[in-house]
Amino acid sequence: MNKPDVLIVGSGFYGAVLAERIANVLGKKVLIIEKRNHIGGNCYSEVDKKTKIEYHKYGTHIFHTSNQKVWDYINRFTEFNNYRHQVLTNYKNKIYQMPINLETINSFFKKNFQPQEAEKYINDKTKKFKKYKFKNFEDKAISQIGKELYNAFIKGYTQKQWGKSPKYLPESIFNRLPIRYSYNEDYYQQTQYQGIPKNGYKNIFINLLKNQKIKVLFKQKYNLNYKIKPKYLTIYTGPLDSLMRYKFGKLEWRSLLFKKEIKNVKDFQGTSVINYPDIKNKFTRIHEPKHLHPERKPFESKQTLIIKEYSIKNDNEPYYPINDEKNRIKHRKYKSEVSKIKKFEFGGRLADYAYYDMDMTISAALKKFEQIKKKIK
């Protein structure tokens, strides 16, 4: 490729969708540089060589959305199966439903409540906290579900996930953990569309980037003095602090470590993901990826692959932003600084220092395309 029209840093959903739109709609040449040795960012999937089971290299990713525009767009590049996501948690060697629902409440408290009875029971346990001014994650959690459920299912898991006491985490994080007074086991029960790409996530990115006007270079690190300068625009999807050489200090992230094991059984745990909230278990959850593709008849194999997930601190491999006030202040400074750079755009989970689901990332990329296409003539 001669001098590209647009340079994109990162080949996750944000960068890949923008590359596809710029090449296919505007007919422009796009160069993507990627620090890893594969496309797809954290959504990448590959096949385990020994078991032939496809797994998500960076943790189980369930595609779910109620955004019709996003659903119509992504279905141009893949077909989805009918997988519906359920999460279980193993507390003291007993399995419970997550998020906390009527089954969890009845099983944990050894009751047989109807929905209204369970709601009253939990409200009685939490009413003294309702008027309390939330200062942190723990305050918010106890005010919603009470101390018993919090200590059993939330406290230890959260402490392992974030590497600090929930007392030092923002209360907004708890908003992702609802409580339900029904037996609905669908983790994304209010989402219109849900599933796993039938041919895997890797195949989506192959289809997004197959236009010959798109070229990808792997194992490439980007800085503002990068050797290739595009004609029109650079779109950056990485962390802003490293881009600016940590001028205002490092943004804090939690990262993940995955350890694969092959088990000589057809089925190890009976579901794709089980959480482990007990502190004694250093891992946070176990993935069994064969459950993600029931259409592939996975249990014909006598082996299964499991993946233990550990939460670690590693700012060089960022997953989850520690989105407290001091980090938000730093990020605002970086945004202001980077916004001054000419012919330069940024966005996505890392650049925005935000935890985006896949559909949110795709939606943001489509909106960004509408903004920047006026700048690319």
C-alpha positions as CSV (number, residue, x, y, z in Angstrom):
1,M,0.0,0.0,0.0
2,N,1.2,3.5,-0.9
3,K,0.6,6.3,1.6
4,P,-2.8,5.5,3.2
5,D,-5.7,7.9,3.4
6,V,-6.4,7.0,7.0
7,L,-4.3,5.3,9.7
8,I,-6.2,3.4,12.4
9,V,-4.4,2.3,15.5
10,G,-6.0,-0.9,16.9
11,S,-8.1,-3.7,15.2
12,G,-10.8,-4.2,17.8
13,F,-14.5,-3.5,17.0
14,Y,-14.0,0.3,17.1
15,G,-11.1,0.3,14.7
16,A,-12.4,-2.5,12.5
17,V,-15.8,-1.0,12.0
18,L,-14.4,2.4,11.1
19,A,-11.9,0.8,8.6
20,E,-14.8,-1.1,7.0
21,R,-16.9,2.0,6.6
22,I,-14.1,4.2,5.3
23,A,-13.0,1.6,2.8
24,N,-16.4,0.4,1.6
25,V,-18.4,3.6,1.8
26,L,-15.8,6.2,1.0
27,G,-13.5,4.1,-1.1
28,K,-10.4,5.2,0.8
29,K,-7.2,3.3,1.6
30,V,-6.9,2.3,5.3
31,L,-3.8,1.1,7.1
32,I,-4.5,-0.5,10.5
33,I,-1.6,-1.1,12.9
34,E,-2.0,-3.6,15.6
35,K,0.3,-4.2,18.6
36,R,-0.7,-7.9,18.9
37,N,-0.2,-10.7,16.4
38,H,-3.9,-10.9,15.5
39,I,-7.0,-8.8,14.6
40,G,-10.0,-8.4,16.8
41,G,-8.7,-7.0,20.0
42,N,-10.1,-8.6,23.2
43,C,-13.0,-10.1,21.1
44,Y,-10.7,-12.5,19.3
45,S,-11.5,-16.2,19.2
46,E,-9.3,-19.1,18.2
47,V,-9.4,-22.9,18.1
48,D,-7.6,-24.9,20.8
49,K,-5.2,-27.2,18.9
50,K,-5.6,-30.3,21.2
51,T,-9.4,-30.3,21.7
52,K,-10.5,-28.4,18.6
53,I,-12.8,-26.3,20.8
54,E,-13.1,-22.7,19.8
55,Y,-12.6,-20.3,22.7
56,H,-12.5,-16.6,23.4
57,K,-8.9,-15.8,24.1
58,Y,-9.6,-12.9,26.4
59,G,-12.7,-14.2,28.3
60,T,-16.2,-15.2,27.3
61,H,-17.9,-12.6,25.0
62,I,-21.6,-12.7,24.5
63,F,-23.0,-10.5,21.8
64,H,-26.2,-8.8,23.0
65,T,-28.0,-5.7,21.9
66,S,-31.3,-4.0,21.6
67,N,-29.9,-1.5,19.1
68,Q,-31.5,-2.4,15.8
69,K,-29.0,-0.4,13.8
70,V,-26.1,-2.2,15.4
71,W,-27.8,-5.6,15.0
72,D,-28.5,-5.0,11.3
73,Y,-25.0,-3.9,10.7
74,I,-23.1,-6.8,12.4
75,N,-25.4,-9.3,10.7
76,R,-23.8,-8.4,7.4
77,F,-20.6,-10.0,8.6
78,T,-21.8,-13.0,10.6
79,E,-24.7,-15.2,11.6
80,F,-25.4,-15.8,15.2
81,N,-26.5,-19.0,17.0
82,N,-29.3,-19.1,19.6
83,Y,-27.1,-19.2,22.7
84,R,-28.7,-17.5,25.7
85,H,-26.3,-16.5,28.5
86,Q,-26.7,-17.8,32.1
87,V,-24.3,-17.1,34.9
88,L,-24.0,-19.3,38.0
89,T,-21.9,-18.8,41.1
90,N,-20.3,-21.4,43.3
91,Y,-20.5,-20.3,47.0
92,K,-19.2,-22.8,49.5
93,N,-19.5,-25.6,46.9
94,K,-23.2,-24.9,46.2
95,I,-24.4,-23.5,42.9
96,Y,-26.6,-20.4,42.9
97,Q,-28.1,-18.2,40.1
98,M,-26.5,-14.9,39.2
99,P,-27.6,-12.1,39.0
100,I,-29.4,-12.7,42.3
101,N,-33.0,-13.8,41.5
102,L,-35.9,-15.5,43.2
103,E,-34.2,-18.9,43.0
104,T,-31.0,-17.5,44.6
105,I,-33.0,-15.9,47.4
106,N,-35.1,-19.0,48.2
107,S,-32.1,-21.3,48.0
108,F,-29.8,-19.1,50.1
109,F,-32.3,-18.3,52.8
110,K,-34.0,-21.8,52.6
111,K,-37.4,-20.2,51.8
112,N,-40.2,-20.8,49.3
113,F,-41.2,-17.2,48.7
114,Q,-43.4,-15.9,45.9
115,P,-42.0,-12.8,44.1
116,Q,-43.8,-10.3,46.3
117,E,-42.8,-12.1,49.5
118,A,-39.2,-12.2,48.4
119,E,-39.2,-8.5,47.6
120,K,-40.7,-7.6,51.0
121,Y,-38.2,-9.9,52.7
122,I,-35.2,-8.1,51.0
123,N,-36.7,-4.7,51.6
124,D,-37.0,-5.4,55.3
125,K,-33.3,-6.2,55.4
126,T,-32.3,-3.1,53.5
127,K,-34.7,-0.4,54.5
128,K,-32.4,1.0,57.2
129,F,-29.8,1.7,54.5
130,K,-32.2,3.3,51.9
131,K,-31.7,6.9,53.1
132,Y,-28.0,6.5,53.5
133,K,-25.9,8.7,51.2
134,F,-23.9,6.2,49.2
135,K,-20.1,6.7,49.4
136,N,-18.8,3.6,47.8
137,F,-19.7,0.2,46.1
138,E,-20.2,-1.6,49.4
139,D,-22.7,1.0,50.7
140,K,-24.7,0.8,47.5
141,A,-24.7,-3.0,47.4
142,I,-25.8,-3.5,51.0
143,S,-28.6,-0.9,50.5
144,Q,-29.9,-3.0,47.6
145,I,-29.5,-6.6,48.6
146,G,-28.6,-6.6,52.3
147,K,-25.5,-7.8,54.1
148,E,-26.0,-11.6,53.9
149,L,-26.3,-11.7,50.1
150,Y,-23.6,-9.1,49.7
151,N,-21.1,-11.0,51.9
152,A,-21.9,-14.3,50.2
153,F,-21.9,-13.4,46.5
154,I,-20.6,-9.9,45.9
155,K,-17.9,-8.9,48.4
156,G,-15.2,-11.5,47.8
157,Y,-15.7,-11.6,44.0
158,T,-15.5,-7.8,43.8
159,Q,-12.4,-7.6,46.0
160,K,-10.7,-10.2,43.7
161,Q,-11.9,-8.5,40.5
162,W,-10.7,-5.0,41.4
163,G,-7.8,-5.8,43.8
164,K,-9.1,-3.6,46.6
165,S,-11.8,-3.5,49.2
166,P,-15.3,-2.6,47.8
167,K,-15.2,0.3,50.3
168,Y,-12.8,2.0,48.0
169,L,-14.7,1.5,44.7
170,P,-17.2,3.9,43.2
171,E,-20.9,2.9,43.9
172,S,-21.7,3.2,40.2
173,I,-20.0,-0.2,39.5
174,F,-22.9,-1.9,41.3
175,N,-25.3,-0.7,38.7
176,R,-24.3,-3.7,36.5
177,L,-25.5,-6.1,39.2
178,P,-29.3,-6.2,39.3
179,I,-31.6,-8.1,41.7
180,R,-34.6,-9.9,40.3
181,Y,-37.7,-11.3,41.9
182,S,-38.5,-13.9,39.3
183,Y,-37.0,-17.2,38.1
184,N,-35.8,-15.7,34.9
185,E,-32.3,-17.1,34.4
186,D,-31.3,-15.2,31.3
187,Y,-28.4,-12.9,32.2
188,Y,-29.4,-10.4,29.5
189,Q,-33.2,-10.7,29.9
190,Q,-34.0,-7.3,28.7
191,T,-31.9,-7.5,25.6
192,Q,-33.7,-8.1,22.3
193,Y,-30.9,-9.9,20.4
194,Q,-28.3,-12.3,21.8
195,G,-26.0,-15.0,20.6
196,I,-22.5,-16.2,19.6
197,P,-21.2,-15.8,16.1
198,K,-21.6,-19.2,14.5
199,N,-18.2,-19.1,12.8
200,G,-16.5,-17.4,15.8
201,Y,-15.4,-13.8,16.5
202,K,-12.2,-14.1,14.4
203,N,-14.3,-14.6,11.3
204,I,-16.3,-11.4,11.9
205,F,-13.1,-9.4,11.8
206,I,-11.9,-11.2,8.7
207,N,-15.1,-10.2,7.0
208,L,-15.0,-6.6,8.3
209,L,-11.5,-6.1,7.0
210,K,-11.5,-8.1,3.7
211,N,-11.7,-5.1,1.4
212,Q,-8.4,-4.9,-0.5
213,K,-8.2,-1.2,0.4
214,I,-7.6,-2.2,4.0
215,K,-4.1,-3.4,5.1
216,V,-3.1,-4.6,8.6
217,L,0.4,-4.5,10.1
218,F,0.9,-6.6,13.2
219,K,3.2,-6.1,16.2
220,Q,3.3,-2.4,15.6
221,K,3.6,0.1,18.4
222,Y,2.3,3.6,17.8
223,N,3.4,7.0,19.0
224,L,2.9,10.5,17.7
225,N,6.1,10.2,15.7
226,Y,5.0,7.0,13.9
227,K,6.9,6.6,10.6
228,I,3.7,6.4,8.4
229,K,1.7,9.6,8.1
230,P,-1.8,9.3,6.5
231,K,-3.2,11.7,4.0
232,Y,-6.3,12.6,5.9
233,L,-6.6,11.3,9.4
234,T,-5.3,9.1,12.2
235,I,-7.8,7.3,14.4
236,Y,-6.4,6.1,17.7
237,T,-8.1,3.4,19.8
238,G,-5.5,2.8,22.6
239,P,-5.0,4.4,26.0
240,L,-4.5,8.1,26.1
241,D,-2.0,8.1,29.0
242,S,0.6,6.1,27.2
243,L,0.1,8.1,24.0
244,M,1.0,11.3,25.9
245,R,3.9,9.5,27.8
246,Y,2.0,9.6,31.1
247,K,2.2,13.4,31.3
248,F,-0.5,13.5,33.9
249,G,0.3,10.2,35.5
250,K,-0.9,6.6,34.7
251,L,-4.5,5.7,34.4
252,E,-5.3,2.6,36.6
253,W,-6.6,-0.6,35.0
254,R,-7.4,-4.1,36.1
255,S,-6.2,-6.8,33.8
256,L,-6.9,-10.5,33.4
257,L,-4.8,-13.7,33.3
258,F,-6.2,-16.9,31.8
259,K,-5.0,-20.5,32.5
260,K,-6.2,-23.2,30.2
261,E,-6.8,-26.8,31.3
262,I,-7.9,-29.9,29.4
263,K,-10.2,-32.2,31.2
264,N,-10.8,-35.8,30.0
265,V,-14.6,-35.6,30.5
266,K,-17.4,-34.6,28.1
267,D,-18.7,-31.8,30.3
268,F,-16.9,-30.3,33.3
269,Q,-19.3,-27.8,34.8
270,G,-22.5,-27.9,32.7
271,T,-22.5,-24.3,31.6
272,S,-20.2,-21.7,30.0
273,V,-19.3,-19.6,33.0
274,I,-19.4,-20.1,36.8
275,N,-18.3,-17.4,39.2
276,Y,-16.3,-18.2,42.3
277,P,-16.9,-15.5,45.0
278,D,-14.9,-17.1,47.8
279,I,-11.6,-15.5,48.6
280,K,-10.0,-18.9,49.0
281,N,-10.3,-19.4,45.2
282,K,-7.8,-17.1,43.6
283,F,-9.6,-17.2,40.3
284,T,-12.8,-15.3,39.8
285,R,-14.5,-17.6,37.4
286,I,-14.2,-20.7,35.2
287,H,-15.1,-20.7,31.5
288,E,-16.1,-23.8,29.6
289,P,-16.3,-22.6,26.0
290,K,-17.9,-25.7,24.4
291,H,-21.2,-24.6,25.9
292,L,-21.2,-21.5,23.7
293,H,-21.8,-23.5,20.5
294,P,-24.6,-26.1,21.1
295,E,-25.1,-26.1,17.3
296,R,-21.7,-27.8,16.9
297,K,-22.7,-30.8,19.0
298,P,-19.8,-30.3,21.3
299,F,-20.5,-33.2,23.6
300,E,-19.6,-35.8,21.0
301,S,-16.0,-35.1,22.2
302,K,-14.7,-36.9,25.3
303,Q,-12.6,-34.0,26.2
304,T,-13.4,-30.4,27.3
305,L,-11.4,-27.2,27.7
306,I,-11.8,-25.1,30.8
307,I,-10.2,-21.7,31.4
308,K,-9.6,-20.2,34.8
309,E,-9.8,-16.4,34.9
310,Y,-7.7,-14.4,37.4
311,S,-7.9,-10.6,37.9
312,I,-4.5,-8.9,38.1
313,K,-3.0,-5.5,38.1
314,N,-1.2,-4.9,34.7
315,D,-1.5,-1.4,33.2
316,N,0.3,-2.7,30.1
317,E,-2.6,-5.1,29.3
318,P,-5.7,-3.0,30.2
319,Y,-9.2,-4.5,30.5
320,Y,-11.3,-2.7,33.1
321,P,-10.8,1.0,34.0
322,I,-10.8,1.8,37.7
323,N,-13.1,4.6,37.1
324,D,-12.9,6.5,40.3
325,E,-12.7,10.3,40.7
326,K,-8.9,10.6,40.6
327,N,-8.7,8.6,37.4
328,R,-11.6,10.5,35.8
329,I,-9.8,13.7,36.5
330,K,-6.6,12.4,34.8
331,H,-8.5,11.1,31.8
332,R,-10.3,14.4,31.3
333,K,-6.8,16.1,31.2
334,Y,-5.6,13.6,28.6
335,K,-8.8,14.0,26.5
336,S,-8.3,17.8,26.5
337,E,-4.7,17.4,25.5
338,V,-5.2,14.9,22.7
339,S,-8.1,16.9,21.3
340,K,-5.7,19.6,20.3
341,I,-3.8,17.3,17.9
342,K,-4.6,18.1,14.3
343,K,-6.0,15.4,11.9
344,F,-6.4,13.1,14.9
345,E,-9.4,11.3,16.3
346,F,-9.7,8.8,19.1
347,G,-12.4,6.6,20.6
348,G,-13.3,3.1,21.9
349,R,-13.0,1.4,25.2
350,L,-9.4,2.1,25.9
351,A,-9.3,5.7,24.6
352,D,-12.5,6.6,26.4
353,Y,-11.4,4.9,29.6
354,A,-14.8,3.2,29.8
355,Y,-16.3,-0.3,30.0
356,Y,-18.2,-0.7,26.8
357,D,-20.1,-3.8,25.7
358,M,-19.5,-4.8,22.1
359,D,-22.7,-3.3,20.8
360,M,-21.9,0.0,22.4
361,T,-18.5,0.0,20.8
362,I,-19.9,-0.7,17.4
363,S,-22.6,2.0,17.8
364,A,-19.9,4.5,18.8
365,A,-17.8,3.7,15.8
366,L,-20.8,4.1,13.4
367,K,-21.5,7.5,15.0
368,K,-17.9,8.5,14.7
369,F,-17.9,7.6,11.0
370,E,-20.8,9.9,10.4
371,Q,-18.8,12.7,12.0
372,I,-15.5,12.1,10.3
373,K,-16.6,11.3,6.8
374,K,-17.1,15.0,6.2
375,K,-13.4,15.5,6.9
376,I,-12.3,12.8,4.4
377,K,-13.0,14.1,0.9
